[in-house]
Amino acid sequence: MLWFYLNDFPPKERLKVFNFALKKANATAENSVMIGDSLEADIIGAQNVGMKTIHCVFDNITKTDKNFISVTNLTDIKNYL
């Protein structure tokens, strides 16, 4: 498991960060899941490299989108792994 605060990177650099993390973890995008709370940095960034995504929504307002799963409780994540 690797942790990065992606908001510290400009949008064009995030792709490099995701690829670096995948390489460091010896993982592939197809076998990895990004769990994050930022749609722009976490979810869209991960989708751009081909990862599955789970969006954590902490304001209890789920965002619906056919391209990702949203959860409002961290314990719900296990239902999607």
BELBELPE-V57553 format. One record per residue. N is the residue number from 1. RES is the residue in one small letter. PSI is psi in whole degrees, -180 to 180 (none if undefined). OMEGA is omega in whole degrees, 0 to 359 (* if undefined). D_FIRST is the distance of its C-alpha to the first C-alpha in whole Angstrom. Layout:
N,RES,PSI,OMEGA,D_FIRST + N,RES,PSI,OMEGA,D_FIRST
//
This chain:
1,m,131,178,0 + 2,l,146,180,4 + 3,w,131,174,7 + 4,f,143,172,10 + 5,y,95,190,14 + 6,l,-22,180,15 + 7,n,-15,177,18 + 8,d,-12,183,19 + 9,f,140,175,19 + 10,p,153,184,22 + 11,p,-40,182,22 + 12,k,-22,181,23 + 13,e,-16,185,20 + 14,r,-35,178,17 + 15,l,-42,177,18 + 16,k,-39,181,17 + 17,v,-45,178,14 + 18,f,-45,179,12 + 19,n,-38,177,14 + 20,f,-45,181,13 + 21,a,-42,179,9 + 22,l,-43,179,10 + 23,k,-44,181,12 + 24,k,-36,181,10 + 25,a,-1,183,7 + 26,n,46,184,11 + 27,a,165,174,10 + 28,t,155,179,13 + 29,a,-37,182,13 + 30,e,-25,181,15 + 31,n,19,183,13 + 32,s,155,178,10 + 33,v,131,174,10 + 34,m,125,176,10 + 35,i,119,184,11 + 36,g,168,182,13 + 37,d,-9,180,17 + 38,s,118,179,18 + 39,l,-47,184,20 + 40,e,-53,186,21 + 41,a,-46,186,18 + 42,d,-58,189,15 + 43,i,-56,181,17 + 44,i,-39,178,19 + 45,g,-45,180,17 + 46,a,-39,179,15 + 47,q,-32,179,18 + 48,n,-21,175,19 + 49,v,4,175,17 + 50,g,14,181,17 + 51,m,152,168,14 + 52,k,155,185,15 + 53,t,149,171,15 + 54,i,121,181,15 + 55,h,123,177,17 + 56,c,121,182,17 + 57,v,114,186,21 + 58,f,1,177,22 + 59,d,12,179,25 + 60,n,17,175,26 + 61,i,103,183,27 + 62,t,141,176,25 + 63,k,129,180,26 + 64,t,132,180,27 + 65,d,138,181,26 + 66,k,-11,185,26 + 67,n,-7,178,23 + 68,f,162,177,20 + 69,i,141,174,20 + 70,s,139,175,20 + 71,v,151,178,20 + 72,t,-5,181,22 + 73,n,129,183,20 + 74,l,-30,180,16 + 75,t,-19,178,18 + 76,d,-19,182,19 + 77,i,-38,183,15 + 78,k,-22,179,16 + 79,n,-15,184,19 + 80,y,0,181,17 + 81,l,none,*,14
//
